[in-house]
């Protein structure tokens, strides 16, 4: 089958037909597990000039862009569509992104109530979120979800937004993060667009805002959000918020804002138990189309990763990548080699992590948290940030402050770079595993 040439303004049907052709060819070029894990999630978003724009989930995009861009371009050229280049975006949209990253945060279509795995630690949070989705402003207002990163707070906010989008299209719904809210507000002030900003956030029926702890230390943004909160609440609009801790522990936020966060229902989202972790793993394995070599493999992984679902997903992705690259079955033995034994995160301090990483890379702790962009300090800093994220409950902004006041995006970039290197195996993976063992030994008094 040969796709016809794509016109300058292709329809959704033409894009889907073209991508179906390219995707079928890609399937034959890589192992089936690789295709399912990395290439199947790609979706055509738009075409402009000679470029096809593909959307990809956050955890897939960087890996595909680095390793499979050439393969996709070759398949695209053979399709005789007139397209020869590809570009990637975080989510589907009407076309290539315009302007800066200040655009509204895109919804992840996979964040639905059906895909949320319910367990003892999140049952109440799930029930409250579903009640809000089914009856905005009538159940709990505001709804405030709190807990460490990676437990499903963002999934629940996205599930509410996606549910309303599908079942109550007449309602105006806005989902964003506190960081995006801050960036938009600052940009509006600089461009004298404050009134437009207020209209976007106050003339709506439902506002869902993630990671409100990011408002700490930003008095001007906090003041604006206070008035936004009041305007929405008084007009009967639904508010749903999340943070990495309960409102009373958001110590640098003004008390009047903390009090408002507690006007409705405050619910904790807690780490998944063993049964929940197994359910999550079974679903992820089924969706990835991966065969398990023995029945103990998932049990072994669930035992080793007990902190949160995000780490569990990341660990499984790493194991699948190792199995694919090394042509080995996904077994308990492979998991034991690739994933270290889980450790209690509260026993580890950032200071311990920084000291051990600096010592391993042969630099000082001051260089580790400093501004040097030389190869060794930069790599050491990325590894330290990765281990801090993995071994503590700190949020990305909190980690950034402990590493020289770096911003959220810099911390996220460090995490992605280390995660990508780890999936490739090699010396860095061995070094990270050794650091995990040493830091764990320090924290449990076995130095």
Secondary structure, DSSP 4 states (H G I P E B T S, - for coil): --PPPPPTT--HHHHHHHHHHHHHHHHTTS-HHHIIIIITT-EEEEEETTEEEEE--HHHHHHHHHHTHHHHHHHHHHTTSS--EEEEESS--SSS--S-TTSPPPPPTT--STTPPP-TTTHHHHHHHHHHHHSTTTS-SSEEEE-STTSSHHHHHHHHHHHHHHH-TTS-EEEEEHHHHHHHHHHHHHTT-HHHHHHHHHS-SEEEEE-GGGGTT-HHHHHHHHHHHHHHHHTT-EEEEEESS-GGG-TTS-HHHHHHHTSSEEEE-----HHHHHHHHHHHHHHHTPPBSSTHHHHHHHHH--S-HHHHHHHHHHHHHHHHHHT--B-HHHHHHHSPPP--GGG--HHHHHHHHHHHHT--HHHHHS---SHHHHHHHHHHHHHHHHHS---HHHHHHHTTS--HHHHHHHHHHHHHHHHT-SHHHHHHHHHHHHHHHHHTT--
